[in-house]
Amino acid sequence: MERRLWIQGGLESRKNISIVSKKRYEGKTVDEIMYEVNTFRNVVIEMTVELSAVKPTREPKRELQTPDNIEFVFV
């Protein structure tokens, strides 16, 4: 499953930390968790995204985007 955040052309996502329920998601694969994040509401308790500026601003083309580094933390 493709994992991306849509961010404006001048910013790039370096790291995405999503906090999810340990009781509900421990033992599930990243693809299973991502499916629920993209399908259901209130799955992620808290999300922190580290951004960096891209100079010059890149065009908003899908092929210029890089896959996100998504990390799940269980609490």
Secondary structure, DSSP 4 states (H G I P E B T S, - for coil): --------TTEEEEEEEEEE-HHHHTT--HHHHHHHHHHSSS--SEEEEEEEE-SSPPP--GGG-----EEEEE-
